[in-house]
Amino acid sequence: MQSQNLPLYLSFYSTEFKDPKRSYSKWKAQRRRSLKNSSNIAIKTTDIKAQISNKIFIKVTFIQRYISDTVSDTGIKEMIWKKEESNWKIIKETWKPK
């Protein structure tokens, strides 16, 4: 079972994070609701690939299997990370069903 430490989870996302469907604040509120209503979360990642475009951005792709008491899915996740001061933060994330 995965930890449901919401503040820690959200700390990995930049305030510059772009969601194709909603603003950062609406995305964050939706994530809070979704994770609050889920339990017994298990996440498995495989086939992880990282690509550095320069010293500021990294693209990471992997297959993610997500299981909770309310949702179960498998897909390809792509994350774009950006170096912000001394930390790496997620600025973009996509997921396609597999």
Backbone as a chain_set.jsonl record, in Angstrom:
{"seq": "MQSQNLPLYLSFYSTEFKDPKRSYSKWKAQRRRSLKNSSNIAIKTTDIKAQISNKIFIKVTFIQRYISDTVSDTGIKEMIWKKEESNWKIIKETWKPK", "coords": {"N": [[0.851, -1.179, 0.0], [0.53, 2.227, -0.8], [1.814, 5.283, 0.579], [-0.34, 7.882, 1.718], [0.369, 10.591, 1.772], [-0.536, 13.545, 1.223], [0.415, 16.328, 1.165], [3.195, 15.852, 0.72], [3.115, 14.444, -1.742], [1.984, 16.456, -3.461], [4.033, 18.291, -3.311], [5.907, 17.609, -5.193], [5.095, 18.698, -7.544], [5.287, 21.474, -9.675], [4.347, 24.944, -9.347], [4.025, 25.861, -11.82], [2.911, 23.81, -13.175], [1.18, 22.292, -15.836], [-1.96, 21.278, -16.771], [-3.865, 19.682, -19.216], [-6.638, 19.915, -19.056], [-7.496, 21.576, -16.965], [-6.912, 24.387, -14.716], [-3.971, 24.927, -12.629], [-4.704, 25.234, -9.89], [-7.32, 24.165, -9.875], [-6.741, 21.586, -10.759], [-5.159, 20.691, -8.613], [-7.049, 20.743, -6.507], [-8.811, 18.787, -7.475], [-7.137, 16.529, -7.424], [-6.7, 16.317, -4.675], [-9.33, 15.692, -3.777], [-9.769, 13.273, -5.158], [-7.704, 11.572, -4.189], [-8.269, 11.601, -1.49], [-10.644, 10.207, -1.413], [-9.899, 7.664, -2.054], [-8.542, 4.488, -1.13], [-6.211, 1.982, -0.009], [-4.157, 2.15, -1.979], [-2.045, 1.139, -4.579], [0.849, 1.287, -6.48], [2.608, 0.426, -9.328], [5.529, 0.638, -11.203], [7.089, 0.196, -14.356], [9.516, -0.374, -16.982], [11.011, 2.058, -17.139], [12.198, 5.08, -18.497], [14.515, 7.666, -18.949], [15.233, 10.907, -20.164], [17.42, 13.444, -20.744], [16.965, 16.721, -21.679], [18.282, 19.119, -21.52], [20.215, 20.854, -19.072], [18.157, 21.655, -17.509], [15.675, 20.443, -17.972], [14.022, 17.258, -17.773], [12.757, 14.371, -19.285], [10.643, 11.79, -18.406], [9.501, 8.561, -18.959], [7.233, 5.859, -18.426], [5.653, 2.693, -17.696], [2.71, 2.551, -15.925], [0.979, 0.964, -13.373], [-1.885, 1.303, -11.657], [-3.689, 0.811, -8.76], [-6.516, 0.95, -6.735], [-9.083, 1.048, -4.197], [-11.13, 2.152, -5.615], [-10.384, 2.666, -8.279], [-8.752, 1.197, -11.096], [-6.113, 0.946, -13.285], [-3.956, 0.748, -16.19], [-1.279, 2.213, -17.878], [0.677, 4.343, -20.083], [2.807, 6.639, -18.771], [3.993, 9.928, -19.006], [6.282, 12.256, -17.874], [7.356, 15.582, -17.453], [10.033, 17.069, -16.023], [11.334, 19.882, -14.295], [14.151, 21.782, -13.363], [14.057, 23.664, -10.526], [15.482, 26.068, -8.814], [17.163, 24.379, -6.374], [15.743, 22.063, -6.574], [13.884, 19.437, -8.265], [10.958, 19.596, -10.145], [7.678, 18.573, -11.225], [6.365, 19.626, -14.261], [4.709, 18.983, -16.31], [2.456, 16.392, -17.264], [1.417, 13.425, -18.763], [-0.875, 10.799, -19.6], [-1.548, 7.736, -21.102], [-3.869, 5.208, -21.867], [-3.057, 1.727, -21.778]], "CA": [[0.0, 0.0, 0.0], [1.295, 3.454, -0.92], [1.52, 6.343, 1.543], [-1.257, 8.899, 1.212], [0.841, 11.86, 2.292], [-0.913, 14.486, 0.168], [1.361, 17.448, 1.032], [4.428, 15.373, 0.091], [2.777, 14.17, -3.142], [1.823, 17.723, -4.188], [5.292, 19.042, -3.301], [6.681, 17.244, -6.376], [4.536, 19.424, -8.681], [5.58, 22.903, -9.763], [3.195, 25.828, -9.518], [3.936, 26.038, -13.277], [2.35, 22.587, -13.735], [0.121, 22.492, -16.828], [-2.868, 20.174, -17.028], [-4.601, 20.059, -20.424], [-8.069, 20.068, -18.826], [-7.851, 22.528, -15.909], [-5.84, 25.212, -14.151], [-3.209, 24.275, -11.56], [-5.479, 25.206, -8.639], [-8.421, 23.204, -10.04], [-6.112, 20.263, -10.812], [-4.748, 20.357, -7.252], [-8.273, 20.449, -5.756], [-9.312, 17.503, -7.966], [-6.239, 15.486, -6.911], [-6.998, 16.173, -3.235], [-10.597, 14.96, -3.656], [-9.589, 11.921, -5.672], [-6.873, 10.777, -3.287], [-8.967, 11.501, -0.205], [-11.714, 9.22, -1.558], [-9.329, 6.36, -2.398], [-7.708, 3.84, -0.122], [-5.514, 0.79, -0.494], [-3.519, 2.504, -3.24], [-0.803, 0.457, -4.938], [1.351, 1.758, -7.774], [3.772, -0.307, -9.819], [6.084, 1.236, -12.417], [8.047, -0.631, -15.094], [9.993, 0.157, -18.257], [11.31, 3.474, -16.904], [13.207, 5.68, -19.377], [14.718, 9.099, -18.685], [15.933, 11.604, -21.25], [17.749, 14.814, -20.356], [17.02, 17.585, -22.859], [19.391, 20.002, -21.175], [20.422, 20.769, -17.621], [16.984, 22.189, -16.815], [14.495, 19.596, -18.186], [14.163, 15.811, -17.917], [11.518, 13.675, -19.651], [10.618, 10.431, -17.879], [8.338, 7.777, -19.392], [7.172, 4.544, -17.796], [4.344, 2.056, -17.631], [2.205, 2.64, -14.562], [-0.2, 0.171, -12.984], [-2.467, 1.957, -10.491], [-4.815, 0.059, -8.213], [-7.062, 1.391, -5.45], [-10.398, 0.457, -3.986], [-12.098, 2.774, -6.529], [-9.894, 2.756, -9.663], [-7.658, 0.322, -11.502], [-5.766, 1.169, -14.69], [-2.574, 0.594, -16.632], [-1.021, 3.078, -19.014], [2.005, 4.932, -20.259], [2.862, 7.972, -18.185], [5.146, 10.752, -19.375], [6.425, 13.417, -16.993], [8.426, 16.531, -17.734], [10.538, 17.654, -14.782], [12.128, 21.101, -14.486], [14.941, 22.155, -12.19], [13.668, 24.946, -9.943], [16.49, 26.279, -7.778], [17.912, 23.132, -6.144], [14.786, 20.95, -6.608], [13.241, 19.056, -9.509], [9.495, 19.621, -10.001], [6.923, 18.146, -12.404], [5.651, 20.739, -14.89], [3.736, 18.44, -17.264], [2.263, 14.962, -17.087], [0.389, 12.838, -19.628], [-1.12, 9.394, -19.385], [-2.332, 7.091, -22.153], [-4.178, 3.817, -21.5], [-2.294, 0.695, -22.497]], "C": [[0.895, 1.24, 0.0], [0.871, 4.454, 0.151], [0.57, 7.354, 0.913], [-0.919, 10.251, 1.822], [0.629, 12.913, 1.209], [0.031, 15.683, 0.057], [2.681, 17.032, 0.366], [4.212, 15.123, -1.401], [2.719, 15.465, -3.956], [3.114, 18.523, -4.251], [6.175, 18.716, -4.506], [6.217, 17.996, -7.63], [4.843, 20.911, -8.573], [4.284, 23.701, -9.811], [3.019, 26.175, -10.997], [3.303, 24.821, -13.956], [1.174, 22.894, -14.655], [-0.663, 21.197, -17.002], [-3.696, 20.563, -18.241], [-6.081, 20.363, -20.186], [-8.436, 21.166, -17.832], [-6.64, 23.32, -15.433], [-5.122, 24.439, -13.04], [-4.039, 24.169, -10.284], [-6.652, 24.221, -8.732], [-7.886, 21.773, -10.106], [-5.766, 19.8, -9.4], [-5.974, 19.991, -6.39], [-8.845, 19.087, -6.168], [-8.453, 16.359, -7.434], [-6.502, 15.236, -5.43], [-8.268, 15.346, -3.025], [-10.418, 13.491, -4.037], [-8.804, 11.044, -4.697], [-7.512, 10.615, -1.909], [-10.025, 10.399, -0.246], [-11.215, 7.827, -1.916], [-8.564, 5.797, -1.206], [-7.103, 2.588, -0.743], [-4.867, 1.039, -1.854], [-2.211, 1.735, -3.4], [-0.409, 0.926, -6.331], [2.598, 0.953, -8.12], [4.243, 0.37, -11.101], [7.104, 0.282, -13.032], [8.468, 0.118, -16.346], [10.288, 1.666, -18.172], [12.441, 3.935, -17.816], [13.293, 7.169, -19.06], [15.569, 9.693, -19.787], [16.167, 13.045, -20.792], [17.828, 15.66, -21.612], [18.074, 18.664, -22.694], [19.523, 19.945, -19.666], [19.222, 21.252, -16.818], [15.783, 21.248, -16.906], [14.879, 18.122, -18.312], [12.79, 15.255, -18.285], [11.637, 12.238, -19.157], [9.35, 9.751, -18.393], [8.399, 6.409, -18.716], [5.758, 3.984, -17.914], [3.929, 2.063, -16.166], [0.962, 1.776, -14.401], [-0.674, 0.745, -11.662], [-3.675, 1.152, -10.037], [-5.219, 0.702, -6.891], [-8.415, 0.718, -5.279], [-11.454, 1.023, -4.936], [-11.687, 2.752, -7.996], [-8.781, 1.742, -9.886], [-7.369, 0.596, -12.968], [-4.278, 0.957, -14.921], [-2.388, 1.475, -17.851], [0.407, 3.563, -19.054], [1.956, 6.356, -19.743], [4.139, 8.656, -18.667], [5.141, 11.975, -18.466], [7.572, 14.279, -17.484], [8.779, 17.191, -16.408], [11.403, 18.86, -15.13], [12.885, 21.395, -13.197], [14.528, 23.552, -11.758], [14.534, 25.151, -8.708], [17.228, 24.961, -7.56], [17.012, 21.895, -6.181], [14.274, 20.683, -8.015], [11.741, 18.975, -9.261], [8.845, 19.2, -11.315], [6.161, 19.353, -12.952], [4.603, 20.259, -15.891], [3.679, 16.935, -17.069], [1.165, 14.509, -18.041], [0.292, 11.356, -19.324], [-1.979, 8.867, -20.52], [-2.615, 5.662, -21.731], [-3.379, 2.837, -22.35], [-3.157, -0.543, -22.653]], "O": [[1.896, 1.293, 0.715], [-0.284, 4.471, 0.576], [0.663, 7.647, -0.279], [-1.791, 10.962, 2.321], [1.507, 13.145, 0.378], [0.422, 16.031, -1.057], [3.222, 17.772, -0.456], [5.024, 15.537, -2.228], [3.335, 15.56, -5.018], [3.283, 19.35, -5.147], [7.098, 19.471, -4.81], [6.879, 17.933, -8.666], [4.68, 21.522, -7.517], [3.251, 23.201, -10.258], [1.987, 26.719, -11.388], [3.171, 24.799, -15.179], [0.281, 23.662, -14.297], [-0.1, 20.154, -17.337], [-4.191, 21.689, -18.294], [-6.718, 21.002, -21.023], [-9.569, 21.648, -17.846], [-5.496, 22.963, -15.714], [-5.619, 23.415, -12.57], [-4.069, 23.108, -9.661], [-6.942, 23.518, -7.764], [-8.505, 20.853, -9.572], [-6.042, 18.659, -9.03], [-5.924, 19.026, -5.626], [-9.307, 18.324, -5.321], [-8.986, 15.324, -7.035], [-6.526, 14.091, -4.98], [-8.292, 14.424, -2.21], [-10.863, 12.59, -3.325], [-9.196, 9.912, -4.416], [-7.31, 9.6, -1.242], [-10.276, 9.736, 0.76], [-12.015, 6.904, -2.067], [-8.015, 6.536, -0.389], [-7.447, 2.197, -1.858], [-5.013, 0.232, -2.773], [-1.384, 1.684, -2.49], [-1.233, 0.958, -7.244], [3.518, 0.82, -7.313], [3.436, 0.644, -11.989], [7.881, -0.357, -12.323], [7.857, 1.118, -16.724], [9.863, 2.441, -19.029], [13.489, 3.296, -17.908], [12.274, 7.846, -18.92], [16.505, 9.063, -20.279], [15.22, 13.77, -20.49], [18.63, 15.387, -22.505], [18.696, 19.069, -23.675], [18.969, 19.039, -19.044], [19.259, 21.259, -15.588], [14.944, 21.248, -16.004], [15.918, 17.782, -18.879], [11.783, 15.618, -17.678], [12.615, 11.551, -19.455], [8.255, 10.301, -18.275], [9.479, 5.873, -18.468], [4.803, 4.709, -18.195], [4.68, 1.644, -15.286], [0.023, 1.852, -15.193], [0.04, 0.686, -10.661], [-4.569, 0.85, -10.828], [-4.376, 0.966, -6.035], [-8.835, -0.081, -6.115], [-12.542, 0.461, -5.061], [-12.547, 2.812, -8.875], [-7.979, 1.465, -8.994], [-8.263, 0.495, -13.808], [-3.465, 0.982, -13.997], [-3.227, 1.491, -18.751], [1.227, 3.247, -18.192], [1.168, 7.176, -20.214], [5.209, 8.051, -18.727], [4.119, 12.643, -18.312], [8.623, 13.774, -17.879], [7.928, 17.796, -15.756], [12.114, 18.858, -16.134], [12.347, 21.276, -12.097], [14.635, 24.507, -12.527], [14.345, 24.492, -7.686], [17.867, 24.468, -8.49], [17.462, 20.796, -5.856], [14.233, 21.584, -8.853], [11.299, 18.362, -8.29], [9.394, 19.442, -12.39], [5.417, 20.016, -12.23], [3.716, 21.019, -16.28], [4.678, 16.285, -16.758], [0.107, 15.134, -18.119], [1.246, 10.737, -18.852], [-3.002, 9.457, -20.866], [-1.707, 4.963, -21.281], [-3.073, 3.11, -23.511], [-2.713, -1.536, -23.229]]}, "num_chains": 1, "name": "protein.A"}
